[in-house]
Amino acid sequence: MVSACLLGLPTRYDGKAKGAEKVISLSEDFVLVPFCPEQLGGLPTPRPRSEIRDDKVINELGEDVTENFHRGAKMSLDIARIVKPCAIILKSRSPSCGLRKVYDGTFSGKLVSGVGVAAALLREHGYRLITEEDLLSDLPLCEDLLQ
């Protein structure tokens, strides 16, 4: 499973497509299943930016979209249970998919230690999670399955 935005699908908050070549190239060896927790949770594209603040997800208009993020995380987990992926590649720093750092909720561009809503739920259920940045460091993905 792969965050859809990393495959060049226009699912980002701003509606732009920004694929990651290293991720896209994995299609030569793996079946890639795109997903976007924010869209799965019912948010439109484009949509206002969202950040995590005090265990809530707030968009830049001040609206609480926490429920959308939780719904999208649950649906992402449902997909993972069906697909049974060897790994899930997530978009770093995203309020849904961030794995180690997320934006601090002030919309100032400041990063803090934290995990996105979908990433936290998928991790809690034991899925192997990495970001597109981990791929740049040649972290093993699913080589054990390619042999």
N, C-alpha and C positions, 0 to 999 in steps of 0.2 A: 504494500500500500504506500502511496506517495501523496503528499500534499499537492493538490491539483495545480496550484500556482507554480510549483517547481517544474511542472511538465509544460509550462507555457500556456496553460488555459487561463483565460481572463477572469479569475475568481478572486483576485486581490481586492482589498477594500476600495481601491481607486479604479477598479475595472480594467486595469492594464495587465498585459501578459508579460511576464518576466521569467522565462524558463531558465533552468540551470543545466547547461550542457552536460555536465558530469552525471546528473540525474537522468536526463533524457537518454543518454547513451546506454544506460542500464537496460533499456528495452531490447538490446541485442542479446542479452542473456536471461532476462526475467520477464514475466508477465507483470506489468505495472498497473495497479488499480488506483486510479485517482480518486481523491475524496477531498472535500472542503467542509470542515466542521461548522464554519460560520454559515455557509449556504444551507447545509443540512439542518441547522438550527432555525432556519426561516429568515435569515437576514438577506436583504437584497444586495445586488452588485450593480453599480457601485454602492457603497455605504459609508457612513461616517467612520473615521478611525476609532478604534476602541482600545482601551488599556485597562489593566487590572489595578484596582485601588481598594485596599482594605477588604480583600476577599469578595469584591464585587467587580463586575466588568461594566465600565462606564464608557459611553462614546463621547466624542468631542463636543456633542451638543448637550451633554450632561444627562443623557437618558441612560437608565439602568437596563442593560441588555444581558444581564447575567443568565436569565432563564434561557435565552436563545443559545448562549454558549454551552450551558449544561445539556440542553436538548441535542445540540450538534455533537457534543462529546459522546453522549449515549448512543446516538445513531452511528457514529464512527466506530464505537465498540461493537455494535451489532454487525457492522460490515466486517470488522476484523474477525469476529467469531465465525462468520460464514467463509471468508477468504482464507483464514489461517495463514497469514503472511509469515515469511521467515524473518522479516524486519519491516519496520514502518519508518519511512523517511519523512521528517517533519520540517516545516519552515521555521528556521531559527528566529527567535525574538518575537514571535507572534503571540497574541494573547490566547489563542487556541492551541498553537503547536509549539511554542517556545519550550526548549528543553532545559536550559541552564540560566538563561537571562531573558527578561521581559522588560518592557518599558514601564516606568514607575507610576503611571497614572496621572502625571501632570501635563502630558503632551508637550514636554520640553525636549524630548529626545534622550532623556537620561535612562540608562539601563541599570537594572538591579537584579540580584539573584532571584530566580523564580522560575516557575513552570506554568505553561499555559493550561487552560482548563481541559482540553482534550488529551494533551500529553499526560497530565496527571492521572486521568482515568485509565488511559491505555497502559501506563506504567504500573498502576495499581493492580492491573489484571495480568501482569507478567509479560507484556509484549516487548520485544527487542526494539528500542527506539534509537534513532540517530537523526542528525540534521544534515542538511546539504553541506554544511561546513565540515562535518566529520568525514564526508566523502573526499574532500580535498586533502585530508590528512591520511588517506588510504587506510582508514579503519576497515577491518574485515567486515564484509556485509553478510553474505550467505554462501561463502565459498564451500563450506562443508556440504552444501546441497548440489554444487556444480560438479563434484567429483564422481 
